[in-house]
Amino acid sequence: MSYNQSLFPIVQGCTYKDLRREASKFVADKGADGNAIGGLAVGEPTEVMYEMIEVVNEILPKDKPRYLMELVHHEYS
């Protein structure tokens, strides 16, 4: 039995829209099987997290899966 692996490059950029856009364009240009969104849900307000996800989602390919890494709701942990 053989298994296929996929590489999902990670979009970073903290809560800076310009860095998120730049990282999203860089990652999207790689043409990977999917893309990951990292560096969120680590203490920033929930509204800011959603805003950064919207910034990234405007750029990443719509036809590729996205993995929102390590999403934790700190108010529940």
PDB file of N, H, CA, C and O in Angstrom:
ATOM      1  N   MET A   1       0.843  -1.164   0.000  1.00  0.00           N
ATOM      2  CA  MET A   1       0.000   0.000   0.000  1.00  0.00           C
ATOM      3  C   MET A   1       0.895   1.236   0.000  1.00  0.00           C
ATOM      4  O   MET A   1       1.842   1.318   0.782  1.00  0.00           O
ATOM      5  N   SER A   2       0.604   2.176  -0.858  1.00  0.00           N
ATOM      6  H   SER A   2      -0.165   2.108  -1.493  1.00  0.00           H
ATOM      7  CA  SER A   2       1.394   3.407  -0.889  1.00  0.00           C
ATOM      8  C   SER A   2       0.522   4.585  -0.459  1.00  0.00           C
ATOM      9  O   SER A   2      -0.697   4.582  -0.633  1.00  0.00           O
ATOM     10  N   TYR A   3       1.167   5.560   0.091  1.00  0.00           N
ATOM     11  H   TYR A   3       2.157   5.563   0.232  1.00  0.00           H
ATOM     12  CA  TYR A   3       0.483   6.751   0.572  1.00  0.00           C
ATOM     13  C   TYR A   3       1.048   7.971  -0.132  1.00  0.00           C
ATOM     14  O   TYR A   3       2.251   8.056  -0.379  1.00  0.00           O
ATOM     15  N   ASN A   4       0.185   8.903  -0.449  1.00  0.00           N
ATOM     16  H   ASN A   4      -0.792   8.834  -0.248  1.00  0.00           H
ATOM     17  CA  ASN A   4       0.623  10.182  -1.012  1.00  0.00           C
ATOM     18  C   ASN A   4       0.635  11.225   0.089  1.00  0.00           C
ATOM     19  O   ASN A   4      -0.247  11.256   0.948  1.00  0.00           O
ATOM     20  N   GLN A   5       1.629  12.062   0.051  1.00  0.00           N
ATOM     21  H   GLN A   5       2.345  12.036  -0.647  1.00  0.00           H
ATOM     22  CA  GLN A   5       1.707  13.156   1.008  1.00  0.00           C
ATOM     23  C   GLN A   5       1.535  14.468   0.262  1.00  0.00           C
ATOM     24  O   GLN A   5       1.850  14.572  -0.923  1.00  0.00           O
ATOM     25  N   SER A   6       1.036  15.454   0.967  1.00  0.00           N
ATOM     26  H   SER A   6       0.780  15.369   1.929  1.00  0.00           H
ATOM     27  CA  SER A   6       0.853  16.781   0.391  1.00  0.00           C
ATOM     28  C   SER A   6       1.599  17.800   1.224  1.00  0.00           C
ATOM     29  O   SER A   6       1.692  17.679   2.446  1.00  0.00           O
ATOM     30  N   LEU A   7       2.124  18.795   0.558  1.00  0.00           N
ATOM     31  H   LEU A   7       2.049  18.894  -0.434  1.00  0.00           H
ATOM     32  CA  LEU A   7       2.801  19.904   1.216  1.00  0.00           C
ATOM     33  C   LEU A   7       1.847  21.089   1.264  1.00  0.00           C
ATOM     34  O   LEU A   7       1.327  21.519   0.235  1.00  0.00           O
ATOM     35  N   PHE A   8       1.622  21.610   2.458  1.00  0.00           N
ATOM     36  H   PHE A   8       2.045  21.260   3.294  1.00  0.00           H
ATOM     37  CA  PHE A   8       0.800  22.797   2.639  1.00  0.00           C
ATOM     38  C   PHE A   8       1.697  23.916   3.178  1.00  0.00           C
ATOM     39  O   PHE A   8       1.974  23.940   4.377  1.00  0.00           O
ATOM     40  N   PRO A   9       2.154  24.833   2.338  1.00  0.00           N
ATOM     41  CA  PRO A   9       2.954  25.948   2.850  1.00  0.00           C
ATOM     42  C   PRO A   9       2.109  26.802   3.802  1.00  0.00           C
ATOM     43  O   PRO A   9       0.887  26.867   3.669  1.00  0.00           O
ATOM     44  N   ILE A  10       2.764  27.448   4.751  1.00  0.00           N
ATOM     45  H   ILE A  10       3.757  27.395   4.859  1.00  0.00           H
ATOM     46  CA  ILE A  10       2.074  28.165   5.825  1.00  0.00           C
ATOM     47  C   ILE A  10       2.151  29.675   5.605  1.00  0.00           C
ATOM     48  O   ILE A  10       3.228  30.243   5.422  1.00  0.00           O
ATOM     49  N   VAL A  11       0.982  30.305   5.628  1.00  0.00           N
ATOM     50  H   VAL A  11       0.107  29.844   5.777  1.00  0.00           H
ATOM     51  CA  VAL A  11       0.897  31.770   5.591  1.00  0.00           C
ATOM     52  C   VAL A  11       1.065  32.276   7.021  1.00  0.00           C
ATOM     53  O   VAL A  11       0.327  31.876   7.921  1.00  0.00           O
ATOM     54  N   GLN A  12       2.033  33.152   7.218  1.00  0.00           N
ATOM     55  H   GLN A  12       2.633  33.477   6.487  1.00  0.00           H
ATOM     56  CA  GLN A  12       2.259  33.794   8.510  1.00  0.00           C
ATOM     57  C   GLN A  12       2.081  35.301   8.332  1.00  0.00           C
ATOM     58  O   GLN A  12       1.724  35.757   7.245  1.00  0.00           O
ATOM     59  N   GLY A  13       2.321  36.061   9.366  1.00  0.00           N
ATOM     60  H   GLY A  13       2.611  35.691  10.248  1.00  0.00           H
ATOM     61  CA  GLY A  13       2.254  37.511   9.252  1.00  0.00           C
ATOM     62  C   GLY A  13       1.634  38.201  10.449  1.00  0.00           C
ATOM     63  O   GLY A  13       1.331  39.393  10.399  1.00  0.00           O
ATOM     64  N   CYS A  14       1.444  37.452  11.524  1.00  0.00           N
ATOM     65  H   CYS A  14       1.690  36.483  11.564  1.00  0.00           H
ATOM     66  CA  CYS A  14       0.889  38.016  12.752  1.00  0.00           C
ATOM     67  C   CYS A  14      -0.429  38.723  12.437  1.00  0.00           C
ATOM     68  O   CYS A  14      -1.261  38.173  11.715  1.00  0.00           O
ATOM     69  N   THR A  15      -0.629  39.903  12.953  1.00  0.00           N
ATOM     70  H   THR A  15       0.046  40.350  13.539  1.00  0.00           H
ATOM     71  CA  THR A  15      -1.866  40.651  12.708  1.00  0.00           C
ATOM     72  C   THR A  15      -1.630  41.834  11.775  1.00  0.00           C
ATOM     73  O   THR A  15      -2.372  42.816  11.803  1.00  0.00           O
ATOM     74  N   TYR A  16      -0.596  41.733  10.955  1.00  0.00           N
ATOM     75  H   TYR A  16       0.007  40.936  10.932  1.00  0.00           H
ATOM     76  CA  TYR A  16      -0.258  42.787  10.002  1.00  0.00           C
ATOM     77  C   TYR A  16      -0.812  42.423   8.629  1.00  0.00           C
ATOM     78  O   TYR A  16      -0.368  41.457   8.009  1.00  0.00           O
ATOM     79  N   LYS A  17      -1.780  43.201   8.162  1.00  0.00           N
ATOM     80  H   LYS A  17      -2.140  43.985   8.667  1.00  0.00           H
ATOM     81  CA  LYS A  17      -2.429  42.901   6.881  1.00  0.00           C
ATOM     82  C   LYS A  17      -1.429  42.854   5.734  1.00  0.00           C
ATOM     83  O   LYS A  17      -1.520  41.982   4.870  1.00  0.00           O
ATOM     84  N   ASP A  18      -0.475  43.784   5.714  1.00  0.00           N
ATOM     85  H   ASP A  18      -0.401  44.492   6.416  1.00  0.00           H
ATOM     86  CA  ASP A  18       0.486  43.818   4.609  1.00  0.00           C
ATOM     87  C   ASP A  18       1.354  42.563   4.585  1.00  0.00           C
ATOM     88  O   ASP A  18       1.643  42.036   3.511  1.00  0.00           O
ATOM     89  N   LEU A  19       1.769  42.081   5.745  1.00  0.00           N
ATOM     90  H   LEU A  19       1.534  42.510   6.618  1.00  0.00           H
ATOM     91  CA  LEU A  19       2.566  40.854   5.800  1.00  0.00           C
ATOM     92  C   LEU A  19       1.732  39.637   5.433  1.00  0.00           C
ATOM     93  O   LEU A  19       2.219  38.732   4.756  1.00  0.00           O
ATOM     94  N   ARG A  20       0.492  39.608   5.871  1.00  0.00           N
ATOM     95  H   ARG A  20       0.097  40.343   6.421  1.00  0.00           H
ATOM     96  CA  ARG A  20      -0.408  38.495   5.511  1.00  0.00           C
ATOM     97  C   ARG A  20      -0.634  38.456   4.005  1.00  0.00           C
ATOM     98  O   ARG A  20      -0.619  37.381   3.405  1.00  0.00           O
ATOM     99  N   ARG A  21      -0.845  39.616   3.391  1.00  0.00           N
ATOM    100  H   ARG A  21      -0.858  40.489   3.879  1.00  0.00           H
ATOM    101  CA  ARG A  21      -1.044  39.659   1.934  1.00  0.00           C
ATOM    102  C   ARG A  21       0.203  39.174   1.196  1.00  0.00           C
ATOM    103  O   ARG A  21       0.116  38.368   0.270  1.00  0.00           O
ATOM    104  N   GLU A  22       1.354  39.675   1.616  1.00  0.00           N
ATOM    105  H   GLU A  22       1.425  40.330   2.368  1.00  0.00           H
ATOM    106  CA  GLU A  22       2.614  39.277   0.973  1.00  0.00           C
ATOM    107  C   GLU A  22       2.843  37.773   1.117  1.00  0.00           C
ATOM    108  O   GLU A  22       3.195  37.104   0.146  1.00  0.00           O
ATOM    109  N   ALA A  23       2.646  37.241   2.316  1.00  0.00           N
ATOM    110  H   ALA A  23       2.359  37.784   3.105  1.00  0.00           H
ATOM    111  CA  ALA A  23       2.838  35.811   2.540  1.00  0.00           C
ATOM    112  C   ALA A  23       1.817  34.997   1.754  1.00  0.00           C
ATOM    113  O   ALA A  23       2.155  33.940   1.220  1.00  0.00           O
ATOM    114  N   SER A  24       0.584  35.468   1.673  1.00  0.00           N
ATOM    115  H   SER A  24       0.310  36.326   2.107  1.00  0.00           H
ATOM    116  CA  SER A  24      -0.461  34.756   0.933  1.00  0.00           C
ATOM    117  C   SER A  24      -0.132  34.679  -0.548  1.00  0.00           C
ATOM    118  O   SER A  24      -0.310  33.632  -1.171  1.00  0.00           O
ATOM    119  N   LYS A  25       0.344  35.776  -1.114  1.00  0.00           N
ATOM    120  H   LYS A  25       0.489  36.626  -0.608  1.00  0.00           H
ATOM    121  CA  LYS A  25       0.728  35.768  -2.530  1.00  0.00           C
ATOM    122  C   LYS A  25       1.895  34.813  -2.772  1.00  0.00           C
ATOM    123  O   LYS A  25       1.901  34.062  -3.748  1.00  0.00           O
ATOM    124  N   PHE A  26       2.876  34.848  -1.881  1.00  0.00           N
ATOM    125  H   PHE A  26       2.871  35.457  -1.088  1.00  0.00           H
ATOM    126  CA  PHE A  26       4.037  33.972  -2.010  1.00  0.00           C
ATOM    127  C   PHE A  26       3.605  32.509  -1.958  1.00  0.00           C
ATOM    128  O   PHE A  26       4.018  31.704  -2.793  1.00  0.00           O
ATOM    129  N   VAL A  27       2.780  32.172  -0.981  1.00  0.00           N
ATOM    130  H   VAL A  27       2.445  32.826  -0.302  1.00  0.00           H
ATOM    131  CA  VAL A  27       2.311  30.795  -0.807  1.00  0.00           C
ATOM    132  C   VAL A  27       1.437  30.370  -1.989  1.00  0.00           C
ATOM    133  O   VAL A  27       1.592  29.263  -2.504  1.00  0.00           O
ATOM    134  N   ALA A  28       0.528  31.233  -2.420  1.00  0.00           N
ATOM    135  H   ALA A  28       0.402  32.132  -2.002  1.00  0.00           H
ATOM    136  CA  ALA A  28      -0.366  30.896  -3.535  1.00  0.00           C
ATOM    137  C   ALA A  28       0.424  30.611  -4.805  1.00  0.00           C
ATOM    138  O   ALA A  28       0.048  29.738  -5.588  1.00  0.00           O
ATOM    139  N   ASP A  29       1.503  31.330  -5.012  1.00  0.00           N
ATOM    140  H   ASP A  29       1.808  32.039  -4.377  1.00  0.00           H
ATOM    141  CA  ASP A  29       2.325  31.148  -6.218  1.00  0.00           C
ATOM    142  C   ASP A  29       3.059  29.807  -6.237  1.00  0.00           C
ATOM    143  O   ASP A  29       3.561  29.396  -7.284  1.00  0.00           O
ATOM    144  N   LYS A  30       3.127  29.128  -5.107  1.00  0.00           N
ATOM    145  H   LYS A  30       2.720  29.462  -4.257  1.00  0.00           H
ATOM    146  CA  LYS A  30       3.836  27.844  -5.046  1.00  0.00           C
ATOM    147  C   LYS A  30       3.033  26.721  -5.695  1.00  0.00           C
ATOM    148  O   LYS A  30       3.603  25.698  -6.076  1.00  0.00           O
ATOM    149  N   GLY A  31       1.729  26.896  -5.825  1.00  0.00           N
ATOM    150  H   GLY A  31       1.267  27.727  -5.515  1.00  0.00           H
ATOM    151  CA  GLY A  31       0.908  25.885  -6.476  1.00  0.00           C
ATOM    152  C   GLY A  31       0.834  24.570  -5.723  1.00  0.00           C
ATOM    153  O   GLY A  31       0.729  23.507  -6.335  1.00  0.00           O
ATOM    154  N   ALA A  32       0.889  24.632  -4.401  1.00  0.00           N
ATOM    155  H   ALA A  32       0.975  25.496  -3.903  1.00  0.00           H
ATOM    156  CA  ALA A  32       0.854  23.418  -3.582  1.00  0.00           C
ATOM    157  C   ALA A  32      -0.538  22.784  -3.607  1.00  0.00           C
ATOM    158  O   ALA A  32      -1.498  23.369  -4.110  1.00  0.00           O
ATOM    159  N   ASP A  33      -0.621  21.577  -3.052  1.00  0.00           N
ATOM    160  H   ASP A  33       0.159  21.101  -2.644  1.00  0.00           H
ATOM    161  CA  ASP A  33      -1.899  20.857  -2.999  1.00  0.00           C
ATOM    162  C   ASP A  33      -2.923  21.571  -2.128  1.00  0.00           C
ATOM    163  O   ASP A  33      -4.127  21.440  -2.345  1.00  0.00           O
ATOM    164  N   GLY A  34      -2.455  22.313  -1.159  1.00  0.00           N
ATOM    165  H   GLY A  34      -1.477  22.420  -0.982  1.00  0.00           H
ATOM    166  CA  GLY A  34      -3.311  23.059  -0.241  1.00  0.00           C
ATOM    167  C   GLY A  34      -2.460  24.085   0.470  1.00  0.00           C
ATOM    168  O   GLY A  34      -1.254  24.170   0.238  1.00  0.00           O
ATOM    169  N   ASN A  35      -3.081  24.864   1.337  1.00  0.00           N
ATOM    170  H   ASN A  35      -4.061  24.795   1.526  1.00  0.00           H
ATOM    171  CA  ASN A  35      -2.367  25.934   2.031  1.00  0.00           C
ATOM    172  C   ASN A  35      -2.782  25.965   3.493  1.00  0.00           C
ATOM    173  O   ASN A  35      -3.921  25.650   3.840  1.00  0.00           O
ATOM    174  N   ALA A  36      -1.843  26.347   4.337  1.00  0.00           N
ATOM    175  H   ALA A  36      -0.919  26.603   4.055  1.00  0.00           H
ATOM    176  CA  ALA A  36      -2.109  26.449   5.765  1.00  0.00           C
ATOM    177  C   ALA A  36      -2.064  27.910   6.187  1.00  0.00           C
ATOM    178  O   ALA A  36      -1.318  28.712   5.626  1.00  0.00           O
ATOM    179  N   ILE A  37      -2.868  28.235   7.175  1.00  0.00           N
ATOM    180  H   ILE A  37      -3.474  27.582   7.631  1.00  0.00           H
ATOM    181  CA  ILE A  37      -2.889  29.572   7.759  1.00  0.00           C
ATOM    182  C   ILE A  37      -2.426  29.416   9.197  1.00  0.00           C
ATOM    183  O   ILE A  37      -3.094  28.771  10.005  1.00  0.00           O
ATOM    184  N   GLY A  38      -1.289  30.005   9.513  1.00  0.00           N
ATOM    185  H   GLY A  38      -0.747  30.530   8.857  1.00  0.00           H
ATOM    186  CA  GLY A  38      -0.715  29.865  10.844  1.00  0.00           C
ATOM    187  C   GLY A  38      -0.594  31.190  11.560  1.00  0.00           C
ATOM    188  O   GLY A  38      -0.873  32.246  10.992  1.00  0.00           O
ATOM    189  N   GLY A  39      -0.174  31.127  12.816  1.00  0.00           N
ATOM    190  H   GLY A  39       0.053  30.270  13.278  1.00  0.00           H
ATOM    191  CA  GLY A  39       0.105  32.326  13.588  1.00  0.00           C
ATOM    192  C   GLY A  39      -1.125  33.068  14.057  1.00  0.00           C
ATOM    193  O   GLY A  39      -1.054  34.264  14.339  1.00  0.00           O
ATOM    194  N   LEU A  40      -2.251  32.383  14.144  1.00  0.00           N
ATOM    195  H   LEU A  40      -2.308  31.411  13.915  1.00  0.00           H
ATOM    196  CA  LEU A  40      -3.471  33.013  14.651  1.00  0.00           C
ATOM    197  C   LEU A  40      -3.994  32.215  15.843  1.00  0.00           C
ATOM    198  O   LEU A  40      -3.535  31.107  16.121  1.00  0.00           O
ATOM    199  N   ALA A  41      -4.962  32.802  16.535  1.00  0.00           N
ATOM    200  H   ALA A  41      -5.335  33.702  16.309  1.00  0.00           H
ATOM    201  CA  ALA A  41      -5.559  32.184  17.724  1.00  0.00           C
ATOM    202  C   ALA A  41      -4.509  31.957  18.803  1.00  0.00           C
ATOM    203  O   ALA A  41      -4.509  30.936  19.490  1.00  0.00           O
ATOM    204  N   VAL A  42      -3.619  32.929  18.934  1.00  0.00           N
ATOM    205  H   VAL A  42      -3.619  33.759  18.376  1.00  0.00           H
ATOM    206  CA  VAL A  42      -2.562  32.826  19.941  1.00  0.00           C
ATOM    207  C   VAL A  42      -2.629  33.989  20.933  1.00  0.00           C
ATOM    208  O   VAL A  42      -1.631  34.346  21.559  1.00  0.00           O
ATOM    209  N   GLY A  43      -3.816  34.568  21.063  1.00  0.00           N
ATOM    210  H   GLY A  43      -4.627  34.278  20.555  1.00  0.00           H
ATOM    211  CA  GLY A  43      -3.990  35.631  22.043  1.00  0.00           C
ATOM    212  C   GLY A  43      -4.567  36.911  21.487  1.00  0.00           C
ATOM    213  O   GLY A  43      -5.000  37.768  22.257  1.00  0.00           O
ATOM    214  N   GLU A  44      -4.589  37.072  20.169  1.00  0.00           N
ATOM    215  H   GLU A  44      -4.237  36.376  19.544  1.00  0.00           H
ATOM    216  CA  GLU A  44      -5.195  38.277  19.607  1.00  0.00           C
ATOM    217  C   GLU A  44      -6.711  38.201  19.766  1.00  0.00           C
ATOM    218  O   GLU A  44      -7.260  37.106  19.895  1.00  0.00           O
ATOM    219  N   PRO A  45      -7.400  39.350  19.759  1.00  0.00           N
ATOM    220  CA  PRO A  45      -8.866  39.316  19.842  1.00  0.00           C
ATOM    221  C   PRO A  45      -9.466  38.495  18.697  1.00  0.00           C
ATOM    222  O   PRO A  45      -8.941  38.486  17.584  1.00  0.00           O
ATOM    223  N   THR A  46     -10.552  37.820  18.981  1.00  0.00           N
ATOM    224  H   THR A  46     -10.979  37.826  19.885  1.00  0.00           H
ATOM    225  CA  THR A  46     -11.201  36.962  17.992  1.00  0.00           C
ATOM    226  C   THR A  46     -11.541  37.733  16.722  1.00  0.00           C
ATOM    227  O   THR A  46     -11.397  37.205  15.620  1.00  0.00           O
ATOM    228  N   GLU A  47     -11.990  38.974  16.867  1.00  0.00           N
ATOM    229  H   GLU A  47     -12.107  39.403  17.763  1.00  0.00           H
ATOM    230  CA  GLU A  47     -12.351  39.781  15.697  1.00  0.00           C
ATOM    231  C   GLU A  47     -11.147  39.999  14.791  1.00  0.00           C
ATOM    232  O   GLU A  47     -11.279  39.992  13.567  1.00  0.00           O
ATOM    233  N   VAL A  48      -9.981  40.192  15.383  1.00  0.00           N
ATOM    234  H   VAL A  48      -9.874  40.198  16.377  1.00  0.00           H
ATOM    235  CA  VAL A  48      -8.755  40.398  14.614  1.00  0.00           C
ATOM    236  C   VAL A  48      -8.374  39.110  13.891  1.00  0.00           C
ATOM    237  O   VAL A  48      -7.948  39.144  12.736  1.00  0.00           O
ATOM    238  N   MET A  49      -8.529  37.978  14.571  1.00  0.00           N
ATOM    239  H   MET A  49      -8.875  37.951  15.509  1.00  0.00           H
ATOM    240  CA  MET A  49      -8.233  36.694  13.943  1.00  0.00           C
ATOM    241  C   MET A  49      -9.095  36.521  12.687  1.00  0.00           C
ATOM    242  O   MET A  49      -8.584  36.167  11.624  1.00  0.00           O
ATOM    243  N   TYR A  50     -10.396  36.770  12.812  1.00  0.00           N
ATOM    244  H   TYR A  50     -10.811  37.057  13.675  1.00  0.00           H
ATOM    245  CA  TYR A  50     -11.288  36.633  11.654  1.00  0.00           C
ATOM    246  C   TYR A  50     -10.930  37.623  10.545  1.00  0.00           C
ATOM    247  O   TYR A  50     -11.026  37.292   9.363  1.00  0.00           O
ATOM    248  N   GLU A  51     -10.523  38.818  10.918  1.00  0.00           N
ATOM    249  H   GLU A  51     -10.444  39.087  11.878  1.00  0.00           H
ATOM    250  CA  GLU A  51     -10.110  39.809   9.927  1.00  0.00           C
ATOM    251  C   GLU A  51      -8.889  39.329   9.145  1.00  0.00           C
ATOM    252  O   GLU A  51      -8.827  39.504   7.928  1.00  0.00           O
ATOM    253  N   MET A  52      -7.919  38.726   9.830  1.00  0.00           N
ATOM    254  H   MET A  52      -7.969  38.584  10.818  1.00  0.00           H
ATOM    255  CA  MET A  52      -6.719  38.225   9.158  1.00  0.00           C
ATOM    256  C   MET A  52      -7.063  37.040   8.250  1.00  0.00           C
ATOM    257  O   MET A  52      -6.480  36.893   7.176  1.00  0.00           O
ATOM    258  N   ILE A  53      -7.995  36.207   8.673  1.00  0.00           N
ATOM    259  H   ILE A  53      -8.469  36.327   9.545  1.00  0.00           H
ATOM    260  CA  ILE A  53      -8.424  35.089   7.830  1.00  0.00           C
ATOM    261  C   ILE A  53      -9.074  35.618   6.551  1.00  0.00           C
ATOM    262  O   ILE A  53      -8.841  35.076   5.471  1.00  0.00           O
ATOM    263  N   GLU A  54      -9.878  36.664   6.662  1.00  0.00           N
ATOM    264  H   GLU A  54     -10.067  37.105   7.540  1.00  0.00           H
ATOM    265  CA  GLU A  54     -10.500  37.265   5.478  1.00  0.00           C
ATOM    266  C   GLU A  54      -9.455  37.819   4.520  1.00  0.00           C
ATOM    267  O   GLU A  54      -9.579  37.662   3.306  1.00  0.00           O
ATOM    268  N   VAL A  55      -8.424  38.468   5.061  1.00  0.00           N
ATOM    269  H   VAL A  55      -8.323  38.596   6.048  1.00  0.00           H
ATOM    270  CA  VAL A  55      -7.338  39.007   4.226  1.00  0.00           C
ATOM    271  C   VAL A  55      -6.680  37.878   3.432  1.00  0.00           C
ATOM    272  O   VAL A  55      -6.454  38.002   2.228  1.00  0.00           O
ATOM    273  N   VAL A  56      -6.380  36.790   4.113  1.00  0.00           N
ATOM    274  H   VAL A  56      -6.564  36.689   5.091  1.00  0.00           H
ATOM    275  CA  VAL A  56      -5.724  35.644   3.483  1.00  0.00           C
ATOM    276  C   VAL A  56      -6.647  34.984   2.458  1.00  0.00           C
ATOM    277  O   VAL A  56      -6.214  34.633   1.360  1.00  0.00           O
ATOM    278  N   ASN A  57      -7.907  34.819   2.818  1.00  0.00           N
ATOM    279  H   ASN A  57      -8.259  35.105   3.709  1.00  0.00           H
ATOM    280  CA  ASN A  57      -8.860  34.143   1.932  1.00  0.00           C
ATOM    281  C   ASN A  57      -9.112  34.898   0.629  1.00  0.00           C
ATOM    282  O   ASN A  57      -9.515  34.291  -0.363  1.00  0.00           O
ATOM    283  N   GLU A  58      -8.884  36.196   0.617  1.00  0.00           N
ATOM    284  H   GLU A  58      -8.557  36.689   1.423  1.00  0.00           H
ATOM    285  CA  GLU A  58      -9.019  36.971  -0.617  1.00  0.00           C
ATOM    286  C   GLU A  58      -7.965  36.576  -1.647  1.00  0.00           C
ATOM    287  O   GLU A  58      -8.160  36.784  -2.845  1.00  0.00           O
ATOM    288  N   ILE A  59      -6.855  36.010  -1.191  1.00  0.00           N
ATOM    289  H   ILE A  59      -6.696  35.841  -0.219  1.00  0.00           H
ATOM    290  CA  ILE A  59      -5.701  35.756  -2.063  1.00  0.00           C
ATOM    291  C   ILE A  59      -5.487  34.271  -2.348  1.00  0.00           C
ATOM    292  O   ILE A  59      -5.193  33.905  -3.486  1.00  0.00           O
ATOM    293  N   LEU A  60      -5.627  33.422  -1.353  1.00  0.00           N
ATOM    294  H   LEU A  60      -5.865  33.720  -0.428  1.00  0.00           H
ATOM    295  CA  LEU A  60      -5.361  31.992  -1.566  1.00  0.00           C
ATOM    296  C   LEU A  60      -6.337  31.410  -2.586  1.00  0.00           C
ATOM    297  O   LEU A  60      -7.486  31.843  -2.667  1.00  0.00           O
ATOM    298  N   PRO A  61      -5.878  30.432  -3.365  1.00  0.00           N
ATOM    299  CA  PRO A  61      -6.746  29.824  -4.380  1.00  0.00           C
ATOM    300  C   PRO A  61      -8.010  29.228  -3.756  1.00  0.00           C
ATOM    301  O   PRO A  61      -7.956  28.543  -2.735  1.00  0.00           O
ATOM    302  N   LYS A  62      -9.127  29.503  -4.386  1.00  0.00           N
ATOM    303  H   LYS A  62      -9.171  30.059  -5.216  1.00  0.00           H
ATOM    304  CA  LYS A  62     -10.424  29.032  -3.877  1.00  0.00           C
ATOM    305  C   LYS A  62     -10.600  27.521  -4.068  1.00  0.00           C
ATOM    306  O   LYS A  62     -11.391  26.891  -3.366  1.00  0.00           O
ATOM    307  N   ASP A  63      -9.862  26.947  -5.016  1.00  0.00           N
ATOM    308  H   ASP A  63      -9.219  27.459  -5.587  1.00  0.00           H
ATOM    309  CA  ASP A  63     -10.039  25.529  -5.333  1.00  0.00           C
ATOM    310  C   ASP A  63      -9.086  24.609  -4.569  1.00  0.00           C
ATOM    311  O   ASP A  63      -9.005  23.418  -4.870  1.00  0.00           O
ATOM    312  N   LYS A  64      -8.373  25.143  -3.596  1.00  0.00           N
ATOM    313  H   LYS A  64      -8.438  26.111  -3.352  1.00  0.00           H
ATOM    314  CA  LYS A  64      -7.429  24.348  -2.807  1.00  0.00           C
ATOM    315  C   LYS A  64      -7.871  24.329  -1.345  1.00  0.00           C
ATOM    316  O   LYS A  64      -8.396  25.324  -0.844  1.00  0.00           O
ATOM    317  N   PRO A  65      -7.662  23.204  -0.658  1.00  0.00           N
ATOM    318  CA  PRO A  65      -8.028  23.161   0.764  1.00  0.00           C
ATOM    319  C   PRO A  65      -7.141  24.086   1.598  1.00  0.00           C
ATOM    320  O   PRO A  65      -6.000  24.382   1.245  1.00  0.00           O
ATOM    321  N   ARG A  66      -7.706  24.524   2.704  1.00  0.00           N
ATOM    322  H   ARG A  66      -8.633  24.284   2.991  1.00  0.00           H
ATOM    323  CA  ARG A  66      -6.983  25.377   3.655  1.00  0.00           C
ATOM    324  C   ARG A  66      -7.039  24.734   5.028  1.00  0.00           C
ATOM    325  O   ARG A  66      -8.054  24.173   5.443  1.00  0.00           O
ATOM    326  N   TYR A  67      -5.932  24.834   5.706  1.00  0.00           N
ATOM    327  H   TYR A  67      -5.108  25.290   5.369  1.00  0.00           H
ATOM    328  CA  TYR A  67      -5.824  24.268   7.052  1.00  0.00           C
ATOM    329  C   TYR A  67      -5.537  25.416   8.009  1.00  0.00           C
ATOM    330  O   TYR A  67      -4.471  26.030   7.944  1.00  0.00           O
ATOM    331  N   LEU A  68      -6.475  25.707   8.893  1.00  0.00           N
ATOM    332  H   LEU A  68      -7.340  25.208   8.946  1.00  0.00           H
ATOM    333  CA  LEU A  68      -6.282  26.730   9.909  1.00  0.00           C
ATOM    334  C   LEU A  68      -5.601  26.056  11.092  1.00  0.00           C
ATOM    335  O   LEU A  68      -6.227  25.312  11.846  1.00  0.00           O
ATOM    336  N   MET A  69      -4.317  26.328  11.241  1.00  0.00           N
ATOM    337  H   MET A  69      -3.808  26.933  10.628  1.00  0.00           H
ATOM    338  CA  MET A  69      -3.472  25.598  12.175  1.00  0.00           C
ATOM    339  C   MET A  69      -3.757  25.963  13.636  1.00  0.00           C
ATOM    340  O   MET A  69      -3.949  27.127  13.988  1.00  0.00           O
ATOM    341  N   GLU A  70      -3.776  24.932  14.457  1.00  0.00           N
ATOM    342  H   GLU A  70      -3.620  23.986  14.171  1.00  0.00           H
ATOM    343  CA  GLU A  70      -3.810  25.063  15.912  1.00  0.00           C
ATOM    344  C   GLU A  70      -4.806  26.089  16.407  1.00  0.00           C
ATOM    345  O   GLU A  70      -4.479  26.924  17.251  1.00  0.00           O
ATOM    346  N   LEU A  71      -6.005  26.030  15.892  1.00  0.00           N
ATOM    347  H   LEU A  71      -6.270  25.352  15.206  1.00  0.00           H
ATOM    348  CA  LEU A  71      -7.036  26.950  16.317  1.00  0.00           C
ATOM    349  C   LEU A  71      -7.481  26.588  17.726  1.00  0.00           C
ATOM    350  O   LEU A  71      -7.964  25.482  17.971  1.00  0.00           O
ATOM    351  N   VAL A  72      -7.314  27.530  18.651  1.00  0.00           N
ATOM    352  H   VAL A  72      -6.922  28.428  18.452  1.00  0.00           H
ATOM    353  CA  VAL A  72      -7.666  27.321  20.052  1.00  0.00           C
ATOM    354  C   VAL A  72      -8.496  28.518  20.512  1.00  0.00           C
ATOM    355  O   VAL A  72      -8.117  29.668  20.290  1.00  0.00           O
ATOM    356  N   HIS A  73      -9.606  28.245  21.141  1.00  0.00           N
ATOM    357  H   HIS A  73      -9.914  27.311  21.322  1.00  0.00           H
ATOM    358  CA  HIS A  73     -10.369  29.310  21.769  1.00  0.00           C
ATOM    359  C   HIS A  73      -9.885  29.422  23.196  1.00  0.00           C
ATOM    360  O   HIS A  73     -10.204  28.577  24.032  1.00  0.00           O
ATOM    361  N   HIS A  74      -9.116  30.459  23.480  1.00  0.00           N
ATOM    362  H   HIS A  74      -8.857  31.145  22.800  1.00  0.00           H
ATOM    363  CA  HIS A  74      -8.496  30.588  24.796  1.00  0.00           C
ATOM    364  C   HIS A  74      -9.512  30.785  25.913  1.00  0.00           C
ATOM    365  O   HIS A  74      -9.233  30.460  27.067  1.00  0.00           O
ATOM    366  N   GLU A  75     -10.688  31.315  25.585  1.00  0.00           N
ATOM    367  H   GLU A  75     -10.915  31.580  24.648  1.00  0.00           H
ATOM    368  CA  GLU A  75     -11.681  31.491  26.639  1.00  0.00           C
ATOM    369  C   GLU A  75     -12.234  30.151  27.108  1.00  0.00           C
ATOM    370  O   GLU A  75     -12.860  30.080  28.166  1.00  0.00           O
ATOM    371  N   TYR A  76     -12.012  29.080  26.330  1.00  0.00           N
ATOM    372  H   TYR A  76     -11.503  29.139  25.471  1.00  0.00           H
ATOM    373  CA  TYR A  76     -12.496  27.759  26.716  1.00  0.00           C
ATOM    374  C   TYR A  76     -11.387  26.850  27.240  1.00  0.00           C
ATOM    375  O   TYR A  76     -11.666  25.751  27.720  1.00  0.00           O
ATOM    376  N   SER A  77     -10.145  27.292  27.155  1.00  0.00           N
ATOM    377  H   SER A  77      -9.918  28.184  26.765  1.00  0.00           H
ATOM    378  CA  SER A  77      -9.051  26.408  27.569  1.00  0.00           C
ATOM    379  C   SER A  77      -8.569  26.731  28.974  1.00  0.00           C
ATOM    380  O   SER A  77      -7.652  26.081  29.476  1.00  0.00           O
TER     381      SER A  77
END
